Amino acid sequence: MSTIPFTGPEVASEIIHLPVVKTTAAMPNNVLPVLKEDAAATAIVYCEANFGLLDGKTANGLVRHSEKYQILSVIDSKKAGLDAGAVLDEKPNAIPIFSDLDDALDHSERMPDYFIYGMAPATGVLSKFDRAIVLDAISRGMNIVNGLHEFLNDDPEFAAACKAANVEILDIRKPRAKNDLRLFSGRINDLTCPRIAVLGTDCAIGKRTTASVLTRALVEHGIKAVMVTTGQTGKIQGSRYGVALDAVPSQFCCGELEATIIEACEGENPDVIIIEGQGALSHPAFCTSAFILRGSVPDGVILQHAPRRAHRCDFEKMKMPSPRSEIDLIEAFADTRVIGLTINHEDMSDMDVSNAITAYQAKLGIPVTDALTRPTEHLLDMVLSSFPELERKQIAAAQ
């Protein structure tokens, strides 16, 4: 996407005008074990030609944060030789990018435990080329982490290859057996801790990243926060409470999310729960935001927006909505309030971000920040100003 001049007055218009623990493969469980840091399994993340891009969001997320796996390297021939952290956030993190599996293994002291498929293509299935790569990884003795809609354990060729190599495939998106799926019960209305959903104006816009940054910031400031993930990447990162919502039959989506949030409350007794959003409520191609609003019944919503994104990703003829229109839709659809806006800074300079924050705050009358380029205290203040009971707990924890 090309760089587009960005100024405050453009933002101030109603619509921005842009001139141009190894889990068994068959165990679909919403409560995932988290390995201790000193026992973390090692992994290579495959993200050919997509690292740092929208379809590479699973790899991007794992490079930024992973509780379950020690990420040794990333495979992407287009960015080979670079540091993964430098590519994503201009902050080197000593995770190298290699051109192919042979190159990655040549630089590994031992065979990694896992080969993670780190892309989320719109098709949701493996290409013929990638299929051969995954089979190659299996033949070398690596377990596979698969976040696609295509369940590789159901494929006879993959099943036979795993048996021969004595390895496993973790089909992360595979839901519970149909007889075990939960319907919405309304029990979530009995919970006393506040729930905050991080939604967005598009898919692949940074909702999970912002939710993760916010959760860690709250914990670091003495507030017990638990994040409930709703996509495959969060589950791969090691989320203890999560459900891949877009793989659940629609009749059970609200119930599965409600039940997972209740499990998080009962298991952790948190001060606040942060719920990762999916898609966008206004997006006609995805319905998961509606299920998240209904299933989590959030007390507040943080909205993520990319000011430079002219159209929905993967939908070039579908114009991006304005934050104002998305906020109005969310608050009309659910009994909740949008408490703040967070910026996705793709194709923006630091000055662009500052201008956007100033202009959106004036236009929307709510706090605005960027979770990655601005101090986390800004994100924290966004929440504490709306939920003063959490600020009281923060003060008590500091004493």
Backbone hydrogen bonds, N-H to C=O, Kabsch-Sander energy under -0.5 kcal/mol:
donor,donor_aa,acceptor,acceptor_aa,energy
10,E,7,T,-0.5
11,V,7,T,-1.2
11,V,8,G,-0.5
12,A,8,G,-1.8
13,S,9,P,-0.7
13,S,10,E,-0.8
18,L,16,I,-0.6
27,M,24,T,-1.9
29,N,27,M,-1.4
32,L,30,N,-0.7
32,L,240,R,-1.0
35,L,33,P,-0.6
39,A,36,K,-1.9
40,A,37,E,-1.3
41,A,68,K,-1.1
43,A,70,Q,-2.2
44,I,114,Y,-2.1
45,V,73,S,-2.4
46,Y,44,I,-0.5
46,Y,116,I,-3.2
47,C,45,V,-0.5
47,C,75,I,-2.5
50,N,47,C,-2.3
51,F,47,C,-1.0
53,L,50,N,-2.2
56,G,53,L,-1.0
57,K,54,L,-1.3
59,A,118,G,-2.3
60,N,56,G,-2.8
61,G,57,K,-2.4
62,L,58,T,-2.1
63,V,59,A,-2.2
64,R,60,N,-1.6
65,H,61,G,-2.3
67,E,237,Q,-2.9
68,K,237,Q,-1.5
70,Q,41,A,-3.3
71,I,69,Y,-0.8
72,L,43,A,-3.0
72,L,70,Q,-0.7
73,S,43,A,-0.8
74,V,96,P,-2.2
75,I,45,V,-2.7
76,D,74,V,-0.6
76,D,98,F,-2.7
79,K,76,D,-1.6
80,A,77,S,-0.5
81,G,97,I,-2.8
82,L,79,K,-1.8
84,A,95,I,-3.1
87,V,83,D,-2.0
88,L,84,A,-2.1
89,D,85,G,-2.7
90,E,86,A,-1.2
91,K,85,G,-1.5
97,I,82,L,-1.7
98,F,74,V,-3.1
104,A,100,D,-2.2
105,L,101,L,-2.6
106,D,102,D,-2.2
107,H,103,D,-0.9
108,S,105,L,-1.5
114,Y,42,T,-1.9
115,F,143,N,-2.9
116,I,44,I,-3.0
116,I,114,Y,-0.5
117,Y,115,F,-0.5
117,Y,145,V,-2.5
118,G,46,Y,-2.6
118,G,116,I,-0.9
120,A,55,D,-3.0
124,G,121,P,-1.0
131,R,127,S,-2.3
132,A,128,K,-1.5
133,I,129,F,-1.4
134,V,130,D,-2.5
135,L,131,R,-2.2
136,D,132,A,-1.9
137,A,133,I,-2.1
138,I,134,V,-2.1
139,S,135,L,-2.2
140,R,136,D,-1.1
141,G,138,I,-2.1
142,M,137,A,-1.9
143,N,113,D,-2.3
144,I,168,E,-2.7
145,V,115,F,-2.3
146,N,144,I,-0.6
146,N,170,L,-2.7
147,G,145,V,-0.5
149,H,124,G,-0.9
150,E,124,G,-1.5
151,F,149,H,-0.6
152,L,150,E,-0.8
154,D,151,F,-1.4
155,D,152,L,-1.5
159,A,155,D,-2.7
160,A,156,P,-2.4
161,A,157,E,-2.0
162,C,158,F,-2.5
163,K,159,A,-2.0
164,A,160,A,-2.3
165,A,161,A,-1.9
166,N,162,C,-1.1
167,V,162,C,-1.9
170,L,144,I,-3.1
171,D,25,A,-0.6
171,D,169,I,-0.8
172,I,146,N,-2.2
172,I,170,L,-1.3
173,R,146,N,-0.6
174,K,171,D,-1.5
180,D,177,A,-2.4
181,L,177,A,-0.6
181,L,178,K,-0.9
189,N,186,G,-1.6
190,D,187,R,-2.0
191,L,188,I,-1.3
196,I,273,I,-2.8
197,A,300,G,-2.2
198,V,275,I,-2.8
199,L,197,A,-0.8
199,L,302,I,-2.1
201,T,304,Q,-1.8
210,T,206,G,-2.4
211,A,207,K,-2.5
212,S,208,R,-2.5
213,V,209,T,-2.7
214,L,210,T,-2.6
215,T,211,A,-2.4
216,R,212,S,-2.3
217,A,213,V,-2.2
218,L,214,L,-2.5
219,V,215,T,-2.1
220,E,216,R,-2.6
221,H,217,A,-1.1
221,H,218,L,-0.5
222,G,219,V,-1.8
223,I,218,L,-2.6
224,K,222,G,-0.5
225,A,223,I,-1.1
226,V,272,V,-1.8
228,V,274,I,-3.0
229,T,227,M,-0.6
229,T,241,Y,-2.0
235,K,231,G,-1.2
236,I,232,Q,-2.2
237,Q,233,T,-2.4
238,G,234,G,-0.7
238,G,235,K,-0.7
239,S,234,G,-2.3
241,Y,227,M,-0.5
242,G,30,N,-2.4
242,G,240,R,-0.5
243,V,229,T,-1.8
245,L,230,T,-1.6
245,L,243,V,-1.6
247,A,244,A,-1.8
248,V,245,L,-1.5
252,F,249,P,-2.3
253,C,249,P,-0.6
253,C,250,S,-0.8
254,C,250,S,-0.5
256,E,252,F,-3.0
257,L,253,C,-2.2
258,E,254,C,-2.6
259,A,255,G,-2.8
260,T,256,E,-2.0
261,I,257,L,-2.4
262,I,258,E,-2.4
263,E,259,A,-2.3
264,A,260,T,-2.0
265,C,261,I,-2.3
266,E,262,I,-2.8
267,G,263,E,-2.4
268,E,264,A,-2.0
269,N,265,C,-2.1
271,D,224,K,-3.1
272,V,224,K,-1.6
273,I,194,P,-2.3
274,I,226,V,-2.6
275,I,196,I,-3.1
275,I,273,I,-0.5
276,E,228,V,-2.5
276,E,274,I,-0.5
277,G,198,V,-1.5
283,H,280,A,-1.5
286,F,283,H,-1.1
290,A,287,C,-0.7
291,F,287,C,-1.4
292,I,288,T,-2.4
293,L,289,S,-2.4
294,R,290,A,-2.2
295,G,291,F,-3.3
296,S,292,I,-2.3
297,V,293,L,-1.0
299,D,195,R,-2.3
300,G,195,R,-1.5
301,V,337,R,-2.1
302,I,197,A,-2.5
303,L,340,G,-2.5
304,Q,199,L,-2.4
305,H,342,T,-2.5
309,R,306,A,-1.5
310,A,308,R,-0.7
312,R,315,F,-0.5
312,R,318,M,-2.9
315,F,312,R,-2.2
318,M,315,F,-1.9
319,K,317,K,-0.7
320,M,310,A,-1.6
326,E,322,S,-1.9
327,I,323,P,-2.8
328,D,324,R,-2.4
329,L,325,S,-1.9
330,I,326,E,-2.6
331,E,327,I,-2.6
332,A,328,D,-1.5
333,F,329,L,-2.1
334,A,330,I,-2.2
336,T,334,A,-2.0
339,I,301,V,-2.5
339,I,337,R,-0.7
340,G,301,V,-0.9
341,L,367,P,-2.4
342,T,303,L,-3.0
343,I,369,T,-2.4
344,N,305,H,-2.8
345,H,343,I,-0.6
348,M,345,H,-1.9
353,V,349,S,-2.1
354,S,350,D,-2.1
355,N,351,M,-2.7
356,A,352,D,-2.5
357,I,353,V,-2.6
358,T,354,S,-2.3
359,A,355,N,-2.6
360,Y,356,A,-2.9
361,Q,357,I,-2.1
362,A,358,T,-1.8
363,K,359,A,-2.2
364,L,360,Y,-3.3
365,G,361,Q,-1.8
369,T,341,L,-1.8
374,R,370,D,-1.8
378,H,375,P,-1.7
379,L,375,P,-0.7
380,L,376,T,-2.6
381,D,377,E,-2.9
382,M,378,H,-1.5
383,V,379,L,-1.3
384,L,380,L,-2.7
385,S,381,D,-2.4
386,S,382,M,-0.5
386,S,383,V,-0.7
387,F,383,V,-1.8
390,L,387,F,-1.9
391,E,387,F,-0.9
392,R,388,P,-2.0
393,K,389,E,-1.4
394,Q,390,L,-2.1
395,I,391,E,-2.4
396,A,392,R,-2.2
397,A,393,K,-2.2
398,A,394,Q,-1.6
399,Q,395,I,-0.9
399,Q,396,A,-0.5
